[in-house]
Structure formats: structure tokens, C-alpha cells
Amino acid sequence: MTFVILQPCCNDASCADVCPVDCIHPTPDEPEFMRAEMLHIDPDTCIDCGACVDECPVDAIRADHEIDAEQDVYLEINADYFRAHPIRSTEYTSPTPTWKNTDFTGRRIAVVGSGPAAFYAAIELATVRGIEIDIYDRLLTPYGLVRAGVAPDHPETKAVTELFRAVARTKSVHVHLGIEIGTDVTHEELMAHHDAAVYATGASGERTLDIPGEELPGSHAATEFVAWYNGHPDFADRTFDFSSRRAVVIGNGNVALDLARILTADPEELAHTDIADHALDALRHSNIREVLVLGRRGPAQAKFTNPELIALSNSTAVDLVAHPLDVDTAAAMDAEVESSNADLSVKLALVRRLTDRYTVSTEPDRESTRKIVLRFCTSPVAIEGTTSVSGIQLVRNVLRISEDGSLCAEATGDTETVDTSLVLRSVGYRGRAIAGVPFDATRGVVPNDDGRVIDASERVVPGVYVAGWIKRGPTGVIGTNRKCARETVHHLLEDIASGSIRHTPTGREELDAMLFRKAPDALDFTDWLAIDAAEIAAGTTSSRPRIKFVDQDAMRSVALRHRSERY
């Protein structure tokens, strides 16, 4: 018997840490880790101990005899990975960090943000005796995109919050919710009360297409739609036009597949998830039955991962198909990369199977079936409409090798116009600037050297660090942030040990007084636990995991009522 990692894999790599025979790869020490879609278990090396099963934070590991027929493909993916990456014996030992014998007593570190990167940074810091950690988030709810970004029909992915909850409840960690750094508390004020700050604020901005009609009502950024259906308070009042039978999603990453899946899902199935009530009500009245997902290049360059495509293709609730002509257009270029990359080989095989379904999906007796159509080598030219979106003009592309050797999409004269009332632009996230902290507006990140923030002259800014998407851009999955945060925190600890970070002279009482003066309505983690319990209790009566609060005042009322009962 061996174990197999399945679709919910978060790339946390805690499973690799506990494996006694080093059979889980890629590990964080291997170059391909930051690009990996998921981790893999070598069936020839696995000794059946089950340590990885116990450690996995998202319950993504199963014994091979426990998987069903639809999951057999993961056995193939595992085998392909180890054929391309045979395990080589190594006796490498990590050097002892220079800070291991340093006394960190009384050191206080601010972590700005409460998503995965922030909590992984806090986890690393909390293992160091003597350090105090203060986590700040402008929202009254923690966990960042795990709460406000992960699709409601992927509850297993959200299980990682149990790990975050555990560290938030340790004595050395203080969580402050409802405090925006850069607005309620300035960066300078933050630094006056902390030895160092780790900014892990993510990438909540969106990239633009720069095409005509992009700003028409009915054209929305993916960030807006995702936040709306996940109950983000800033987006609860948004409206979306579901009056036409077709929606168009521009971009083909995992987020794009999430959008398409939510738009075509049976609302009664969504009613058993933690989707926001306002979104569930709107989707119950939706006319949308088809979603086009557009990619400007071929299947080999698609940003969605194999596990997401596999899960969606196995759904019986929607027809997932790929346009045969688009796949044929990219075939020559795809063949060149297929033989050299196991993940791409699997992806291309999956997409080709989806072209076989295309003709069947267009038959008259399937008109009422919900459908997702993957389009490749197709770009938007303009979003059409006068007062709102009425259609989108598309152009077919051919793929060329540019002079620098990169693959580019070149528009042809072959265009078409598709009727739709809803266009969702899923073309990438970008970070937002924080007042008082350097920012690279071109890349949408805080400029840094392996997590140490640098200024316009490329000098290190003492005591200021970054982790997660604001550090490296919007790449990787939840667990990728663990390695990223660990790298940043180790540099921070090295800098304290070397004396390059000064020791803040203020104590806990001064910090608490400043925070109360600046943000008297802020909540702590105990307050959040009361809100969390109220959401879960509200969901119990309707067999849902929770019913989310989207109103900030309602959240504060729950927290204050709990405080009065507590005291």
C-alpha cells in the first residue's frame, strides 16, 4: 500500500517535514517547489507509516485502496512526476542558523495582514522563545483569502485555518482586528512600538485589460466577484447582471475556473456551503447556463492546475468542454513542450479529452445543460455595449516564438462577437501601496531582497520585511506561503542577532494605549471566536457550515455581547 495526495493539496509541505523516508516531493529545498501545482508521494519509497496523513492540514492524503475511479488519475500523475524527477539520495544537512543562540526576550514583531502568509510568519516567530507577535488586519475577520477567496464549494481547503487558529491562541501572539496600518495607525507609529514589521497584505488589486468597454457596467474584475460571493464586507452591496444565458471569463487560471464553476453550479448545491446569503439569492435567479473561459495562448500555457481541471471535469452537474479548433491551433506548439514536462503532459491529455465532449455538448437535447467551454488562442478585442455590457468581440490568435525565445500570441484577422451581459476579468492580482512603505507600482509589490524591504536606492530599510504575494507577486497556492514566510522570518531573526535592528523602548502598556486611542473599536481574537461561533450556530439550522456575517456592525454587536457575558 502507498498513499496518494489528492486535489485539495495546499503545498504546505508539513507532510514532507514528517516523512521518515523522504518520499514526498518537491520539498521546500528543491527548486521546483515554488512552481509546483501539488506535492507527490513516491510509491516505491513510501513505507505506509501514515505520518503524512496525520500531519496534512487539509485532509488531502489517502491510501491508494481508498481512492475511487475518478481519482485514479492521481496515481498516474504521481508516477509521471517520479519518472521525470527520480529521487536522489542526499546527505545534505541545513546549517545551524546564526541566530539560534540569540536572546530574543522582549522583542516585539508586528505582522500586518492575517492571511496565510501572515499566519505562517507568525508560526515561525512563535517557535522562538521570548518574541511577542502582534497581528493586525483592517477587517474584523481573520484568514485573508482563505475566508474571502477560496470558493465556498472547496471547504477542505479552508481546513488550514485550524492551524492558524492554534497559533493565534498562544500566549505570545496578540491579534488586532479592525485596525488598518497606514490609515488608523501609520507605519511610523507601528515601527515606534515594534522592533520589526512583516507586511503580508496580499494582492487585493486587479490588473486591467486596457481594451474599449472595460469600464462598462457588467464588466467586473474577478476580485470583485470572488469577494462578493464570499461575503467580504466591502463588496456585499455589489450587483451582477445574470440576465443573459452566457457569461464570459477572461483568463484561465484557477480563479477563472472557480468563477465558471460558481456561475454554473446548482444553487441548491451551493446552499449547503458557506457562500454569502446575498450571493446565493442572486444566483438562484440567474439565467446563465454557459460560461466561456478565454485564454490567449494554448492549453500548455493555461494557468489552471491539473487538480482543479480534474475535479471540474469529474463533475456531473456541468458539461466541461474544450473548443476543438482552439486546441488544434495550439497543437504544434504544445507538442514541443509536452515531452519535457510531466505536468503539462497530463494537462494536455485532459484538455484533449474535453474536445471529444464538445460535439455532444452542442446537441439539441442538451440545451438546458449547464456548460463551461474552455477557449484557447482567443483574446478579447473590445467589450461592447452602450449603457451596459451587451457582448464581447474576440479575435483568434496564432502562437509564435518571439526573437527572445518566448512564446507569444499573435492576433489574426479572424474575429467573432459573442452575446453576453456579464464579463469577468480574471487576468491577475496586484498589491496595493501602504503609506510609508516603499512600493513598486510597475510590479505591484513592495521591493525587497528575499523579504528585506529595500528603498528606491536599493538600500535595505531596517526592520521592515514582506512575505506572501506583496513580496513575490500573486503566485503559488496557500502552502507556498509557508516557505516564503519562513525565508523572510529567518532573515529578520538574523538581523536582530547581528544588531542591525534596534530594540524598541516601548512596552506592552504603551502599545495597547496607542492602539486604543487610534482604533477604539478594534477586536481581538477572542472576539473573533465569538463571531465564528455565531456564524457556525446560524448555519446549523440549515445544514450549512456557517452563515457569514457581512455587516461590520453586526459583527461588533456579537463581539460586545460576548464580552459583556465574559466579564
Secondary structure, DSSP 4 states (H G I P E B T S, - for coil): --EEE-TT-----HHHHH-TT--EES-TTSGGGGG-SS-EE-TTT-----HHHHH-TT--EEEGGG--GGGTHHHHHHHHHHHHS--------PPPPTTTT---TT-EEEEE--SHHHHHHHHHHHTSTT-EEEEEESSSS-STHHHHTS-TT-GGGGGGHHHHHHHHTSTTEEEEES--BTTTB-HHHHHHT-SEEEE-----EE-----TTTTSTTEEEHHHHHHHHTT-GGGTT------SSEEEEE--SHHHHHHHHHHHS-HHHHTTTT--HHHHHHHHT----EEEEE-SS-GGG--S-HHHHHHHHT-SSSEEEE-HHHHHHHHHHHHHHHTT-HHHHHHHHHHHHHHHTHHHHTSGGGTTS-EEEEE-SEEEEEEE-SSS--EEEEEEEEEEE-TTS-EEEEEEEEEEEEE-SEEEE-S-EE----TTS--BTTTTB--EETTEEE-TTS-EEEEEEE-THHHH-S-S-TTHHHHHHHHHHHHHHHHHHHT-SPPP---HHHHHHHHHHH-TT-B-HHHHHHHHHHHHHHHHTTT-S------HHHHHHHHHHHHHHH-
